[in-house]
Amino acid sequence: MKTKRFVAMGKVLLAGVLTFLVVPGLRAQEPDQEPGQDPPGRVARLNYSAGSVSMQPGGEGDWVQAVSNRPLTTGDNLWADKDSRAELHVGSTAIRLDSETSVTFLDLDDHTLQLKLSQGSIVLRVRHLDDGDMMEIDTPNLAFDVQSDGEYRIDANGDGNETDTTVWQGRGEATGGGASYVVVANQHARFSGTDQLDHEIDQIPAADDFDNFSFSRDQKEDHSESANYISPEVTGSEDLDEYGHWHYAADYGPVWTPSGVAADWAPYRMGHWVWIEPWGWTWVEDEPWGFAPFHYGRWAFIESSWCWVPGPVVVRPVYAPALVAFVGGGGLSVSVGIGGGGVAWFPLGPREVYVPWYRTSRVYVNSVNITNTRVSVTQVTNIYNVYNTHTTAVTRVTYVNQRGPFVTAVSHDTFVNARPVGRNIVRVDERQISSAPVMARVDAQPVRASVMGAGAPA
């Protein structure tokens, strides 16, 4: 992919008055909250769409065109228009939408995936359910509980009085009208009515075009090379094989290198920032493969190229909105031609501790780090304490990627308005930015564009 040239919007200069909109002094983290109040460790990712697919952020009244790689969570709505299709992933689970299908995320957290299918057709390929996991599809006249790994199709008619369930593999239970019905592998069940369900169970009908589309997508994922190197619950791993290659790097083990990126490409540079509750500022990468490497693992610059270093294979990783550190403070200021200030950041390297800018418990801080890089709880605690003392203490921490070419800076307006970072980069003095204090958060408040994101009105 061809990277846009940096846009020189201003110059870095030393000045007595700060205009850099990263907080001028390191603020203490919010008090630790209870683990039960932590953000979810899972999100959904839109990784494929054909035709017109729209998205409505939770709590908003307007719709926008759905943007690939934007994380989806509780409250978000998706609509696949006529002659359109979409595919989502939550870890190893694939969710596919057919033409004229409306889906809402009623609940999505570490152990619950509850979808509302208002109308249309979806196919679910469930590769793994942990003990205690709950997966439920609600239609206007029933709730379908997925009880085991397998492949399922649910169709809800537009009138809200009929739901068809197809189970190729697995087992599920349909509940509605005061009764429950089990549907097992190789069965097709039709449920009609609302106050009382009438049901018919028959053999699975011949595959249609939507079924064949889903099966072909399954085959591609079933032969994934990436599954040998990372946890299958890394959301977004399904696109890594097509857009890069795996190799071994000394001291890091298996790493993944993207193909076709420009010489001046750097992580967290070709995309935009959005605001998604409860995490706040969240990175959305442009590249079609750009989800897993920006929400899990770490980045390393090895032998003149960037490599993504995933975390341990055997654990379910905790999603992070962006594994970066922000830069600023001290005597640094950025003067940009359009006024205001700026925000700068760089990707965290292997074994470097991620300090969330949103409220979490100490348990969460440990989990989001040890599932995404090889680091001990003691290391996490030490860095976390540094960020909770005073400004000068943070200078004791050395970050391998805090080097001029690897730091990305933009104006405040670009940052908060979900504008393309790659086309609006501010040049910075490499020596000054390399020695600038690392900040725990940015002092930038979201605006409406931050929440709606980069999608055009729909």
CORURUR-V872683 format. One record per run of one state. SS is the DSSP state (A for helix, B for strand, O for the rest). FROM is the first residue (numbers start at 1). LEN is the number of residues. If there is no record, write none. Layout:
ss->SS from->FROM len->LEN
ss->SS from->FROM len->LEN
This chain:
ss->O from->1 len->9
ss->B from->10 len->5
ss->O from->15 len->7
ss->B from->22 len->1
ss->O from->23 len->12
ss->A from->35 len->3
ss->O from->38 len->6
ss->B from->44 len->7
ss->O from->51 len->2
ss->B from->53 len->4
ss->O from->57 len->7
ss->B from->64 len->2
ss->O from->66 len->5
ss->B from->71 len->2
ss->O from->73 len->4
ss->B from->77 len->4
ss->O from->81 len->4
ss->B from->85 len->6
ss->O from->91 len->2
ss->B from->93 len->5
ss->O from->98 len->3
ss->B from->101 len->8
ss->O from->109 len->3
ss->B from->112 len->15
ss->O from->127 len->7
ss->B from->134 len->6
ss->O from->140 len->2
ss->B from->142 len->5
ss->O from->147 len->3
ss->B from->150 len->7
ss->O from->157 len->5
ss->B from->162 len->8
ss->O from->170 len->1
ss->B from->171 len->6
ss->O from->177 len->2
ss->B from->179 len->6
ss->O from->185 len->2
ss->B from->187 len->6
ss->O from->193 len->5
ss->B from->198 len->5
ss->O from->203 len->6
ss->A from->209 len->14
ss->O from->223 len->3
ss->A from->226 len->3
ss->O from->229 len->8
ss->A from->237 len->7
ss->B from->244 len->6
ss->O from->250 len->3
ss->B from->253 len->6
ss->O from->259 len->12
ss->B from->271 len->6
ss->O from->277 len->3
ss->B from->280 len->6
ss->O from->286 len->6
ss->A from->292 len->4
ss->O from->296 len->2
ss->B from->298 len->5
ss->O from->303 len->2
ss->B from->305 len->5
ss->O from->310 len->14
ss->B from->324 len->4
ss->O from->328 len->4
ss->B from->332 len->5
ss->O from->337 len->5
ss->B from->342 len->6
ss->O from->348 len->14
ss->A from->362 len->9
ss->O from->371 len->6
ss->A from->377 len->10
ss->O from->387 len->4
ss->A from->391 len->6
ss->O from->397 len->7
ss->A from->404 len->3
ss->O from->407 len->1
ss->B from->408 len->4
ss->A from->412 len->5
ss->O from->417 len->8
ss->B from->425 len->1
ss->O from->426 len->4
ss->A from->430 len->6
ss->O from->436 len->2
ss->B from->438 len->2
ss->O from->440 len->2
ss->B from->442 len->1
ss->O from->443 len->5
ss->A from->448 len->5
ss->O from->453 len->4
ss->B from->457 len->1
ss->O from->458 len->1
